[in-house]
Amino acid sequence: METQNILTRTIIDELMDSLKCKKKMVASLLGVTPTTLSMNIEKPFSEVKTNKLGKRLLSLLYVVEALSKDQTLSPEVILHVLTIPRYKMADETMLDVVSAIHLGSIQNEFLIEIAEAAIKSLREKYQKDKTPSKKGLYSQAMSA
């Protein structure tokens, strides 16, 4: 596929497929309204590449494609990783990938570091407690 002719829809469809989510969720991750997304969806990506939507789309696609290479991460986990603030900034605030994308000033490679902090946090949580959820079906079945 020629990059000159790629439609914005192609990128949005890829994100929806990779994250197993709807267009409304992609709009939310990008920090734009579903209407804004719909107004730009049929445009060649070269027309939106330099505006806020295009820059955020590229950043989100970068992170999602990179994380998708890790076969231990399901689409649901990747979606969670994008939104949990686990990267500690110099001012002690916590940052998540989506918020970092919205800032617009963070390089894509650094977005991966932010995502890795979230993944590390999830894995540490699992290492501390490898038992089924107390609200899960297993616990319900045992107490029946």
C-alpha positions in Angstrom: 0.0 0.0 0.0 1.3 3.4 -0.9 1.7 5.7 2.0 0.6 8.7 -0.2 -2.9 7.1 -0.6 -3.5 5.8 2.9 -6.8 7.0 4.3 -7.3 8.1 7.9 -9.9 5.4 8.0 -7.2 2.7 7.5 -5.4 3.8 10.7 -8.6 4.1 12.7 -9.7 0.7 11.5 -6.3 -0.8 12.5 -6.5 0.7 15.9 -10.1 -0.6 16.4 -9.0 -4.0 15.3 -5.9 -4.1 17.4 -7.6 -2.9 20.5 -10.9 -4.7 19.9 -12.8 -1.5 20.5 -15.3 0.9 18.8 -14.6 4.1 17.0 -15.9 6.1 20.0 -13.2 4.6 22.2 -10.5 5.5 19.7 -11.9 9.1 19.7 -11.7 9.1 23.5 -8.1 7.8 23.5 -7.2 10.5 21.0 -8.9 13.2 23.0 -11.2 14.2 20.2 -14.9 14.0 19.7 -16.5 11.2 17.6 -17.7 13.9 15.3 -14.2 15.2 14.7 -13.1 11.7 14.0 -15.9 11.1 11.5 -15.3 14.4 9.7 -11.7 13.4 9.0 -12.1 9.6 8.5 -12.4 9.7 4.7 -9.6 12.2 4.2 -6.2 11.0 2.9 -3.9 10.7 6.0 -1.5 13.1 4.3 -4.1 15.9 4.8 -4.5 15.3 8.6 -0.9 14.1 9.4 0.2 17.5 10.7 -2.9 18.6 12.7 -3.7 17.5 16.2 -5.7 14.5 15.2 -3.1 13.2 12.8 -0.2 13.6 15.3 -2.1 11.8 18.0 -3.2 9.1 15.6 0.4 8.4 14.7 1.5 8.3 18.3 -1.3 6.0 19.3 -0.6 3.7 16.3 3.1 3.7 17.2 2.4 2.5 20.8 -0.3 0.0 19.9 1.8 -1.6 17.1 4.8 -1.8 19.4 2.8 -3.3 22.3 1.0 -5.7 20.0 4.3 -7.4 19.2 4.3 -8.7 22.8 2.1 -11.8 22.5 1.5 -11.9 26.2 -0.6 -8.7 26.0 -4.2 -9.1 24.9 -6.0 -6.2 23.3 -7.9 -5.6 26.6 -4.6 -5.4 28.5 -3.1 -3.1 25.9 -6.1 -0.8 26.3 -5.7 -0.9 30.1 -1.9 -0.2 29.8 -2.7 2.9 27.7 -4.8 4.5 30.4 -3.2 3.6 33.8 -0.9 6.3 35.2 2.2 4.5 36.4 5.1 6.6 35.1 6.4 8.9 37.7 7.4 12.3 36.3 10.1 14.6 37.8 7.4 16.5 39.7 6.1 13.3 41.3 2.9 13.3 39.2 1.9 10.0 37.5 1.5 9.9 33.7 -0.3 7.4 31.4 0.3 6.9 27.7 -3.0 8.6 26.6 -2.3 11.7 28.7 1.2 11.8 27.3 -0.1 11.6 23.7 -2.5 14.5 24.5 0.4 16.7 25.7 1.7 16.5 22.2 5.3 17.1 23.2 6.5 13.6 24.1 8.4 11.5 21.6 7.0 8.2 20.5 9.9 6.2 21.9 9.3 7.8 25.3 5.6 6.7 25.1 6.9 3.1 25.1 8.7 3.8 28.4 5.5 5.1 29.9 3.7 2.0 28.7 6.4 -0.3 30.1 5.9 1.3 33.5 2.2 0.4 33.4 3.1 -3.2 32.2 5.6 -3.6 35.0 3.0 -2.4 37.6 0.5 -5.0 36.3 3.0 -7.8 36.4 4.1 -6.8 39.9 0.5 -6.8 41.1 0.1 -10.3 39.7 3.3 -11.5 41.3 2.1 -10.4 44.8 -1.2 -12.2 44.5 -1.6 -15.2 42.2 -5.0 -16.3 43.5 -8.3 -15.9 41.7 -10.3 -12.7 42.3 -12.4 -12.7 45.5 -15.3 -11.5 43.4 -14.7 -14.0 40.6 -16.7 -17.1 39.6 -14.3 -19.4 41.3 -14.9 -17.8 44.7 -18.6 -17.8 44.1 -18.5 -21.5 43.3 -16.5 -22.3 46.4 -18.9 -20.5 48.6 -22.0 -22.1 47.1 
